[in-house]
Amino acid sequence: MITEHAALPIIPGREEEFEAAFAAAKHIIASSPGFAGLTLSRCLERPSAYLLLVQWQTLDDHETGFRKSPAYEDWKAALHHFYSPPATVEHYEVVATD
């Protein structure tokens, strides 16, 4: 299992609009092969900063299966215009649990 960690800096003043657009668009990513769940969190100290964590079965499910698909173009059209600067995306795998 891989966790995609996406720091989403939303244009200040557009947070509610972004959250509504995300709610409408999350089915796009959720229908992708290898998708295993997501959480979207809003920063308490910086209310225009969001953290998106997406669980994927494999790195390839995200990098190739989703990001190179027509669905990703729909995702970008729905959400990327809210980001300034662009989102930072990294991938993590679990090395220890409690």
Phi and psi restraints in degrees (value plus and minus 20) as a CYANA .aco file:
   2 ILE   PHI    -138.8   -98.8
   2 ILE   PSI     121.1   161.1
   3 THR   PHI    -130.6   -90.6
   3 THR   PSI     101.4   141.4
   4 GLU   PHI    -103.8   -63.8
   4 GLU   PSI     106.4   146.4
   5 HIS   PHI    -131.5   -91.5
   5 HIS   PSI      89.5   129.5
   6 ALA   PHI    -138.5   -98.5
   6 ALA   PSI      94.6   134.6
   7 ALA   PHI    -106.2   -66.2
   7 ALA   PSI      98.8   138.8
   8 LEU   PHI    -132.1   -92.1
   8 LEU   PSI      82.5   122.5
   9 PRO   PHI    -105.3   -65.3
   9 PRO   PSI      85.7   125.7
  10 ILE   PHI    -107.5   -67.5
  10 ILE   PSI     122.4   162.4
  11 ILE   PHI     -78.5   -38.5
  11 ILE   PSI     103.5   143.5
  12 PRO   PHI     -73.8   -33.8
  12 PRO   PSI     116.9   156.9
  13 GLY   PHI      72.9   112.9
  13 GLY   PSI     -28.3    11.7
  14 ARG   PHI    -132.9   -92.9
  14 ARG   PSI      -4.6    35.4
  15 GLU   PHI     -81.1   -41.1
  15 GLU   PSI     -67.4   -27.4
  16 GLU   PHI     -84.9   -44.9
  16 GLU   PSI     -60.4   -20.4
  17 GLU   PHI     -83.3   -43.3
  17 GLU   PSI     -62.1   -22.1
  18 PHE   PHI     -81.7   -41.7
  18 PHE   PSI     -66.8   -26.8
  19 GLU   PHI     -80.9   -40.9
  19 GLU   PSI     -59.3   -19.3
  20 ALA   PHI     -86.5   -46.5
  20 ALA   PSI     -62.4   -22.4
  21 ALA   PHI     -85.2   -45.2
  21 ALA   PSI     -58.6   -18.6
  22 PHE   PHI     -83.7   -43.7
  22 PHE   PSI     -64.8   -24.8
  23 ALA   PHI     -79.3   -39.3
  23 ALA   PSI     -58.1   -18.1
  24 ALA   PHI     -95.0   -55.0
  24 ALA   PSI     -47.0    -7.0
  25 ALA   PHI    -118.7   -78.7
  25 ALA   PSI     -33.3     6.7
  26 LYS   PHI     -82.9   -42.9
  26 LYS   PSI     -42.1    -2.1
  27 HIS   PHI     -83.2   -43.2
  27 HIS   PSI     -45.5    -5.5
  28 ILE   PHI     -82.6   -42.6
  28 ILE   PSI     -69.8   -29.8
  29 ILE   PHI     -94.3   -54.3
  29 ILE   PSI     -56.0   -16.0
  30 ALA   PHI     -84.9   -44.9
  30 ALA   PSI     -43.7    -3.7
  31 SER   PHI    -109.4   -69.4
  31 SER   PSI     -17.5    22.5
  32 SER   PHI     -99.1   -59.1
  32 SER   PSI     119.7   159.7
  33 PRO   PHI     -77.8   -37.8
  33 PRO   PSI     115.8   155.8
  34 GLY   PHI      69.1   109.1
  34 GLY   PSI     -29.5    10.5
  35 PHE   PHI     -87.1   -47.1
  35 PHE   PSI     115.3   155.3
  36 ALA   PHI    -149.2  -109.2
  36 ALA   PSI     -12.2    27.8
  37 GLY   PHI     115.4   155.4
  37 GLY   PSI     143.1   183.1
  38 LEU   PHI    -171.8  -131.8
  38 LEU   PSI     140.6   180.6
  39 THR   PHI    -157.5  -117.5
  39 THR   PSI     122.4   162.4
  40 LEU   PHI    -140.0  -100.0
  40 LEU   PSI     104.4   144.4
  41 SER   PHI    -143.6  -103.6
  41 SER   PSI     128.6   168.6
  42 ARG   PHI    -129.5   -89.5
  42 ARG   PSI     115.6   155.6
  43 CYS   PHI     -91.1   -51.1
  43 CYS   PSI     114.3   154.3
  44 LEU   PHI     -94.7   -54.7
  44 LEU   PSI     -57.8   -17.8
  45 GLU   PHI    -100.1   -60.1
  45 GLU   PSI     -50.2   -10.2
  46 ARG   PHI    -149.3  -109.3
  46 ARG   PSI      66.9   106.9
  47 PRO   PHI     -82.0   -42.0
  47 PRO   PSI     -32.2     7.8
  48 SER   PHI    -117.2   -77.2
  48 SER   PSI     -12.0    28.0
  49 ALA   PHI    -124.8   -84.8
  49 ALA   PSI     110.5   150.5
  50 TYR   PHI    -144.7  -104.7
  50 TYR   PSI     135.2   175.2
  51 LEU   PHI    -144.7  -104.7
  51 LEU   PSI      99.6   139.6
  52 LEU   PHI    -126.1   -86.1
  52 LEU   PSI     102.6   142.6
  53 LEU   PHI    -134.3   -94.3
  53 LEU   PSI     101.5   141.5
  54 VAL   PHI    -141.1  -101.1
  54 VAL   PSI     109.6   149.6
  55 GLN   PHI    -111.8   -71.8
  55 GLN   PSI     108.6   148.6
  56 TRP   PHI    -144.3  -104.3
  56 TRP   PSI     128.7   168.7
  57 GLN   PHI     -84.2   -44.2
  57 GLN   PSI     -62.6   -22.6
  58 THR   PHI    -160.7  -120.7
  58 THR   PSI     141.5   181.5
  59 LEU   PHI     -81.4   -41.4
  59 LEU   PSI     -59.4   -19.4
  60 ASP   PHI     -82.9   -42.9
  60 ASP   PSI     -52.2   -12.2
  61 ASP   PHI     -77.8   -37.8
  61 ASP   PSI     -57.5   -17.5
  62 HIS   PHI    -103.3   -63.3
  62 HIS   PSI     -75.1   -35.1
  63 GLU   PHI     -86.5   -46.5
  63 GLU   PSI     -57.7   -17.7
  64 THR   PHI    -125.9   -85.9
  64 THR   PSI     -73.2   -33.2
  65 GLY   PHI     -79.7   -39.7
  65 GLY   PSI     -62.8   -22.8
  66 PHE   PHI    -115.9   -75.9
  66 PHE   PSI     -73.7   -33.7
  67 ARG   PHI     -86.9   -46.9
  67 ARG   PSI     -38.4     1.6
  68 LYS   PHI    -126.7   -86.7
  68 LYS   PSI      -4.6    35.4
  69 SER   PHI    -122.0   -82.0
  69 SER   PSI     140.0   180.0
  70 PRO   PHI     -80.0   -40.0
  70 PRO   PSI     -50.1   -10.1
  71 ALA   PHI     -81.1   -41.1
  71 ALA   PSI     -55.1   -15.1
  72 TYR   PHI     -84.1   -44.1
  72 TYR   PSI     -55.6   -15.6
  73 GLU   PHI     -83.1   -43.1
  73 GLU   PSI     -58.1   -18.1
  74 ASP   PHI     -85.8   -45.8
  74 ASP   PSI     -61.4   -21.4
  75 TRP   PHI     -80.4   -40.4
  75 TRP   PSI     -68.3   -28.3
  76 LYS   PHI     -80.1   -40.1
  76 LYS   PSI     -65.3   -25.3
  77 ALA   PHI     -82.6   -42.6
  77 ALA   PSI     -54.5   -14.5
  78 ALA   PHI     -98.0   -58.0
  78 ALA   PSI     -50.8   -10.8
  79 LEU   PHI    -145.9  -105.9
  79 LEU   PSI     -52.0   -12.0
  80 HIS   PHI     -85.5   -45.5
  80 HIS   PSI     -41.8    -1.8
  81 HIS   PHI     -92.1   -52.1
  81 HIS   PSI     -28.0    12.0
  82 PHE   PHI    -105.7   -65.7
  82 PHE   PSI     -36.0     4.0
  83 TYR   PHI    -108.7   -68.7
  83 TYR   PSI     110.5   150.5
  84 SER   PHI    -175.6  -135.6
  84 SER   PSI      90.3   130.3
  85 PRO   PHI     -91.3   -51.3
  85 PRO   PSI    -198.8  -158.8
  86 PRO   PHI     -77.4   -37.4
  86 PRO   PSI     135.1   175.1
  87 ALA   PHI     -83.3   -43.3
  87 ALA   PSI     131.2   171.2
  88 THR   PHI    -125.9   -85.9
  88 THR   PSI     104.5   144.5
  89 VAL   PHI    -141.9  -101.9
  89 VAL   PSI     110.0   150.0
  90 GLU   PHI    -155.9  -115.9
  90 GLU   PSI     142.3   182.3
  91 HIS   PHI    -141.9  -101.9
  91 HIS   PSI     119.7   159.7
  92 TYR   PHI    -149.6  -109.6
  92 TYR   PSI     130.2   170.2
  93 GLU   PHI    -148.4  -108.4
  93 GLU   PSI     127.0   167.0
  94 VAL   PHI     -89.1   -49.1
  94 VAL   PSI     113.4   153.4
  95 VAL   PHI    -137.3   -97.3
  95 VAL   PSI     -34.0     6.0
  96 ALA   PHI    -179.7  -139.7
  96 ALA   PSI     127.1   167.1
  97 THR   PHI    -159.1  -119.1
  97 THR   PSI     145.2   185.2
